Amino acid sequence: MNRAMITRFRRSSVAILTAAAVAVSSTLPTLAAERSRGGISLLRDAEAEALIADYTRPLLKAAGLGGATVQVKLVNDDTFNAFVADSRHIFVNAGAIIDSTTPNQLIGVLAHEIGHLAANHLAQLRSEIRRMQILSALAVLGGVAAGVAGGGGSAAGAFATGGMQIGQRGLLIYARENETAADQLALKYLAATGQSAKGMLETFQRFAEQQMFMSAHIDPYIQTHPLATDRIAMIDELARKSKAFDKPDDPALKARHDLVRAKFAAFTRNSQSVMRLYPPSDTSLAADYARAIVAYRFADPKSALTRMDALIKRSPNNPYFWELKGQILLETGKPREAVAPLRKAVALAPNAGPIRVLLGQALVGTGDGKLTDEAIAALTKGIGGDPDQPIGYRQLAIAYARKDNIAMADLASAQGSFASGDIETAKKYAIRAQEKLKTGSPAWLRADDIITYKIPR
């Protein structure tokens, strides 16, 4: 975690830099990617978000963060990684989901990141960065002064470089200590929630195998994390003391985990990779799910819909199967046909904001004025519980415009631009909206919030 901060420290030894948290914006619904304001490509998927929320809820409670607003954001990155960027967000790479063969492995990773949040490591690391940069700056200035006094450049350069290395190594040692502390807290939270740490141990064993091939060329003191072998020894000793060490994953949770893994693999990897993971001989629900998505992605919508109907027949109460069927219909130019399966998905998962937004998009896409009020209701409710959805605001603007409610259309456009990180455009639309809205009304106040918003430094 926080490698960007350490890289930033390396690049500037004199200036005292403030480590900025990653800004978060939303993406399109149903596992589609969009570039965030902070430069991270995020994924949105109601199914994965619901699963990870179930994973994190007991851990957050055990960490004393149960009442905090902590969100997990999914990153469009195929590597196995997770990190925190501020006090409210945990970022999990798609690769961590795909490569976690059991729920417990991913739960262990999440417990580790929650340990960072609970211990306030990010704020402490920022403070340490500032302190180390001051020390490095003093070393550089001292080297320059020595060079001027002695008339020699090489000694001054060596002195300055040595000061920079001392500062860098001090910071990396501090970061590694935080990683070890987060491991210990993760074990504590897993024990408190009656969950095994075996998955966490398996994850670090995988890291150790990867490090075997490069350890001869790595200086352990320039790594941000402790060596996996060292972490394994500590985790193994403590994990085996837990009564839950040999506790298996809940079968229902494992089934959901398998489906999400299959979905992420099928949406983010090429068809050959997916077929290797899920060969024709695999007749599991997850494998059929992956093959349906591959057919959809690679221009065979008819086959994809046939496969989705077969999945729905096998599991008729799975809202995400209905959702994907609706998405395929919508994105292949059949919005009217998409409405029914998306209504069914909303009925089965009423709290999933991205699915409501997708339904609203389908309703708008029909062009049927009789469905405009339903579209506005679906989009408003979907955004209300999940405001980081730019596409929802854009569709809402279209719906309001069709009803000649230009003030609300402008406000929706302002909110959509704001959610996308385009603050300048958001303010322009908000000013236009506010001119038409009743002063002091809730909509007027929402526009005013955007107009008076100042980008944090």
C-alpha positions, -999 to 999 in steps of 0.1 A, spaced: 0 0 0 9 37 -4 37 30 -29 28 62 -47 36 82 -16 70 65 -14 77 71 -51 68 107 -46 93 110 -17 120 95 -38 115 121 -66 117 151 -44 143 153 -16 142 191 -10 106 201 -14 82 193 15 53 176 -3 18 169 9 7 134 1 -27 137 -15 -54 111 -11 -68 96 -43 -100 113 -55 -128 90 -62 -154 92 -89 -178 67 -102 -180 45 -132 -206 30 -154 -229 3 -139 -224 -34 -143 -187 -40 -144 -177 -13 -168 -146 9 -163 -142 47 -164 -112 68 -155 -116 85 -121 -105 120 -111 -75 105 -94 -63 86 -124 -75 52 -112 -97 32 -135 -125 19 -114 -151 -8 -119 -187 -8 -108 -206 -40 -102 -235 -45 -79 -229 -82 -74 -193 -78 -64 -200 -48 -42 -227 -66 -23 -204 -96 -17 -175 -75 -5 -198 -55 17 -208 -87 34 -171 -96 38 -161 -62 53 -191 -56 76 -181 -78 105 -145 -69 101 -152 -32 104 -173 -38 134 -145 -58 151 -121 -29 143 -144 -3 159 -153 12 125 -188 -2 122 -204 32 123 -179 47 99 -186 53 62 -160 31 46 -164 22 10 -147 -5 -11 -138 6 -46 -130 -19 -73 -99 -11 -95 -96 -22 -131 -61 -38 -126 -53 -74 -131 -26 -76 -104 -32 -90 -69 -33 -59 -47 -54 -38 -24 -46 -5 -7 -61 24 12 -58 60 0 -77 79 27 -97 72 59 -129 62 40 -119 40 10 -104 6 5 -93 -1 -31 -93 -37 -43 -79 -47 -76 -98 -70 -100 -68 -93 -99 -72 -98 -61 -108 -110 -67 -99 -133 -96 -69 -149 -79 -86 -154 -46 -98 -190 -49 -117 -189 -16 -136 -162 2 -112 -165 31 -83 -154 10 -99 -122 0 -113 -116 35 -78 -118 48 -66 -91 24 -96 -69 34 -88 -74 71 -53 -63 65 -64 -30 48 -90 -24 76 -61 -27 100 -44 2 82 -76 22 85 -81 15 122 -45 23 131 -47 55 111 -15 45 92 -21 68 63 -21 100 83 9 88 102 28 79 70 21 114 56 36 129 88 66 106 85 70 116 48 72 153 58 96 145 86 119 125 64 118 150 36 129 177 60 158 155 71 167 149 35 164 185 26 188 194 54 212 168 43 212 182 7 216 217 20 244 206 42 261 189 13 259 220 -8 273 241 20 302 217 25 309 219 -13 310 257 -13 333 258 18 356 231 6 355 239 -31 348 202 -40 317 190 -57 321 152 -53 321 151 -15 291 174 -14 272 152 -39 280 121 -19 269 138 13 236 149 -2 230 115 -18 237 97 15 212 120 32 186 112 7 192 74 10 190 76 48 157 95 45 143 70 20 153 40 40 139 54 71 106 59 55 106 24 40 114 9 74 84 29 88 61 16 60 72 -20 66 65 -16 103 30 -5 94 25 -35 72 34 -58 101 11 -40 124 -17 -43 99 -11 -81 97 -14 -84 134 -46 -64 135 -60 -84 107 -54 -116 127 -72 -100 157 -103 -91 136 -105 -125 120 -103 -142 154 -129 -118 168 -153 -126 140 -148 -163 142 -131 -165 108 -100 -185 98 -67 -168 89 -57 -197 67 -67 -178 36 -44 -149 46 -16 -174 52 -22 -189 17 -20 -155 1 14 -147 16 27 -182 7 18 -173 -29 38 -141 -26 67 -160 -11 68 -183 -41 69 -153 -64 97 -138 -44 118 -169 -47 127 -161 -83 138 -126 -76 151 -126 -40 188 -128 -51 184 -94 -67 162 -76 -40 175 -55 -12 149 -62 16 155 -27 30 141 -10 -1 108 -29 -1 77 -12 12 64 -46 26 82 -71 48 95 -102 29 66 -127 25 86 -154 42 90 -132 73 53 -124 73 44 -161 69 63 -171 100 45 -145 121 11 -151 106 14 -189 108 23 -188 145 -5 -165 155 -31 -179 131 -28 -214 144 -37 -203 179 -72 -193 167 -100 -219 173 -113 -210 138 -81 -218 119 -96 -250 103 -131 -235 99 -142 -239 62 -158 -212 42 -196 -210 42 -208 -230 11 -233 -203 1 -206 -176 4 -182 -198 -16 -208 -201 -44 -213 -163 -45 -175 -158 -45 -171 -182 -74 -197 -163 -95 -180 -130 -89 -146 -144 -98 -160 -158 -130 -176 -125 -139 -145 -105 -133 -123 -129 -152 -148 -129 -181 -151 -92 -182 -115 -82 -178 -95 -110 -195 -93 -122 -231 -114 -151 -242 -85 -176 -244 -76 -169 -207 -112 -173 -197 -115 -206 -216 -84 -219 -198 -99 -210 -164 -134 -225 -174 -129 -253 -200 -160 -269 -216 -157 -298 -192 -166 -274 -163 -204 -274 -160 -205 -253 -129 -228 -223 -126 -197 -200 -124 -183 -215 -156 -215 -211 -175 -217 -175 -162 -182 -168 -176 -190 -183 -210 -222 -163 -213 -202 -131 -206 -175 -140 -231 -202 -146 -257 -216 -112 -249 -182 -94 -250 -171 -110 -282 -201 -102 -305 -224 -132 -300 -253 -116 -282 -278 -143 -294 -257 -171 -278 -251 -149 -247 -289 -144 -242 -295 -182 -247 -269 -189 -220 -284 -163 -197 -318 -178 -200 -303 -212 -191 -286 -196 -160 -318 -180 -150 -336 -213 -153 -310 -229 -130 -311 -200 -105 -343 -179 -110 -338 -157 -79 -303 -145 -87 -308 -108 -94 -275 -104 -112 -284 -129 -139 -315 -109 -146 -294 -77 -146 -269 -91 -171 -296 -102 -194 -311 -67 -193 -277 -52 -199 -271 -74 -229 -304 -64 -244 -299 -27 -237 -264 -26 -251 -274 -45 -283 -301 -19 -291 -331 -34 -275 -340 -11 -245 -377 -20 -245 -369 -57 -242 -344 -49 -214 -370 -33 -192 -387 -65 -179 -355 -84 -168 -342 -52 -152 -374 -47 -133 -371 -83 -121 -335 -76 -110 -346 -45 -91 -373 -65 -74 -348 -91 -63 -321 -66 -52 -340 -34 -43 -310 -18 -26 -286 -21 -55 -282 14 -69 -264 5 -101 -292 -19 -111 -318 8 -106 -297 32 -127 -295 6 -155 -333 2 -154 -337 39 -157 -313 40 -186 -334 13 -204 -366 32 -197 -351 64 -211 -337 44 -241 -372 33 -251 -381 69 -260 -416 62 -246 -429 93 -229 -452 72 -208 -422 56 -191 -404 89 -183 -418 92 -148 -408 57 -140 -373 64 -154 -370 95 -132 -381 75 -101 -357 47 -108 -327 70 -116 -334 92 -86 -336 63 -62 -306 46 -77 -285 77 -74 -299 86 -40 -283 56 -24 -253 56 -46 -244 91 -58 -211 83 -76 -228 73 -109 -223 100 -136 -243 80 -162 -273 81 -139 -273 119 -137 -269 121 -175 -299 99 -181 -318 118 -155 -310 150 -174 -325 135 -205 -356 124 -187 -362 158 -171 -356 175 -205 -383 154 -220 -407 167 -194 -396 203 -202 -382 206 -167 -350 224 -178 -340 235 -143 -338 200 -130 -322 188 -163 -294 214 -158 -291 204 -121 -287 167 -131 -261 177 -157 -242 196 -130 -243 167 -107 -231 143 -134 -202 165 -143 -193 169 -106 -194 131 -101 -171 128 -131 -146 153 -117 -153 180 -143 -159 208 -117 -157 237 -141 -186 223 -163 -205 213 -131 -204 249 -119 -217 263 -152 -247 239 -152 -253 246 -115 -254 284 -121 -279 279 -150 -301 256 -129 -301 279 -99 -313 308 -120 -345 288 -127 -350 271 -93 -369 285 -63 -344 302 -39 -338 280 -8 -355 249 -22 -336 216 -19 -327 216 -56 -315 252 -53 -293 242 -23 -278 213 -42 -269 236 -70 -255 261 -45 -233 233 -30 -217 228 -64 -213 265 -72 -196 272 -38 -175 240 -39 -137 246 -36 -113 219 -48 -94 207 -17 -56 212 -18 
